[in-house]
Amino acid sequence: MATVVLTDLTKRYGAFQALHGASLRIEDGEFIVFVGPSGCGKSTLLRMIAGLESITSGEIRIDGERVNETLARHRGVSMVFQNYALYPHMTAAENMGFGLSNIGTPKAEIETRVGEAARILRIEPLLKRKPHELSGGQRQRVAIGRAIVRKPKVFLFDEPLSNLDAALRVQMRAELARLHQSIGATMIYVTHDQVEAMTMADRIVIMREGHIEQVGAPLDLYRNPRNLFVAGFLGSPKMNFLDGRVKEVSAGRAMVDIGAATPLAVPVGRAIEPGPVTVGIRPEHLRLAPNGSGELAGRVDVVEQLGNSTLLYIDLGGQTQVVAEEGGECPARLGETVRLAVAPAAAHLFDARGEAVARSVS
Amino acid sequence: MTITTTATPTLAEHPSVVTGRSSAWTAYLFLAPFLLVYLIFLVYPLFKGFWISLHDWELVGGYREYIGFLNYEDLWYDPLFWRTVRNTLTFVALTVPAMTVLALALALGVNRHTRTHGVLRGIFFASSVFSVSVVTLVWQMVLNGDRGLIAHFLRSLGMAPVDFLGHSFWAMPSLVVTTLWWAVGLPMALFLAGLQQIPGELYEAAELDNASRWTVLTKITLPAIRRTVMLVVVLQIVLQFQVFGQALLMTQGGPGDRTRTLVQYIYHTAFRDWQVGYASAMALLLFALMFLASMLQLYIGRRED
């Protein structure tokens, strides 16, 4: 177990800069998730920590020791790859023990450690099988087992669940979380799936185009996104964005015109100049309102019944569509005109540059 | 009691069978051009060759007498035949392993995506496109005991030059070296194709697993290209058993028949001595030798699987 400290890390491939000065401190035993869309630099950052990519500038410290010039094999990290990277001609046990045998670990100890990892991952009956005789989930467990047996300081996971089907992904997600709890190691996990990030992380690092956009606990980020990108990235369905205009600010509330009969009184934590803003409202904060009430009106375009909730895609006119999430089954019909109530305290304001306007707790 | 019978469609009437039959005909139609060439130029000559080998058959003129297996019996007592078999086996035994190792080493060396390695790949492959006459000419200029490149080099070191092609020991290795230089391109390309199929993640995992270069080669790379190694070895066995041009042009089979190969002997018997029946018997034995060696290699490979 160890801390990982990244200081002003950059990565350049010729003229293309993949990473722009990333700085981050990962605490001992923390489960941290790098999340972002494809090409945001999250895998590059992980591979730089692993020692599989060179560092253009900046510094990486693992357990207090600078490792910029240290070979991957000497950094004390283990990595689980997206495609598992199991050696195809070796059995599961040989795959897991390969790293140990390379450093001259006695055979008996290799067997003990492989057996222990197999027990934790419940793959004991599979140890004699070769990768092609295993299912995707079993291969993933072997790959994780290979990482465990080496007892590394830091575990690195590069989108390890992306090749699994939806049901298995959910199961493995829970197993990884359980594994983290049981061994308490520092784990860095890369994914593009915000659900994985939300459910597994102690802290999430949201990245975009080589920049770290925001770092924080999952619910903190969900509740207080720093900008439009983070707000739109976290949450499924994503946050609704409406064009608005701040007309005045009084008593800690911004009166925002969103084209409704009455302006929306959004609590704000700092002074904000009147002018254009983007109003962000999560689908669960948009509720169907009885006729004659509610700030917004629109026509139901699509109804998605999910059983435990219903998603309504509502056309507000002028090419604006919002998604509202109703609990349970909702009687709204396609083409029907409905009214929506917005909870002003749950609305987010973003200024013209896309930065969040701090909210006050009302 | 009423018994209701339902008309069961016959096989021919069954739609899927009809479709299956017509698609089979379509398949045969597509196969026909290849099958035709295969039958005319490979299967027919093989049987024709066997038929000829049962005759005292002269190349020119109409003398063809059925003699049964007499040609095969003669072969048994022909010392030159056994000499050429031994020479050919020696050549194969020296060339095939050396070619495989060299091609693999070159492929491992140039398996990087840089401009320099691309140029090197081209250079190493270039010799394969030369004809045997060009290659043997080049190597005669290198190996010539009087004015050859190596002779000059040895003289500059104060050593006596060696007439490699006229030397009873060095003549065969000289043919082997020439063949390696000439034909290493194709197996190298095959190995490169095999190496490029290995996912890069395996090497990254091996790096994190503390594997040394030797361990990576023996535990990751070689097992991953096992089938390519098999292909290269079998191809080389088949090709090198047919060695002909190098021996004919560089040593003419000498000195003292030490480099006379089986194909060369077959060629001389058929086209110089006009004994096509006897030559056909030798050709069929060569075929059997190549077939056995290839099958043995495949068997060993499968057993290792």
Interface residues (C-beta under 8 A of the other chain):
Chain A: A50 G51 L52 L71 A72 R73 V77 S78 M79 F81 Q82 N83 A85 L86 Y87 P88 H89 M90 F98 G99 N102 I103 R146 R150
Chain B: P199 E201 L202 E204 A205 A206 E207 L208 D209 N210 A211 S212 T215 K219 I220 P223 A224 R226
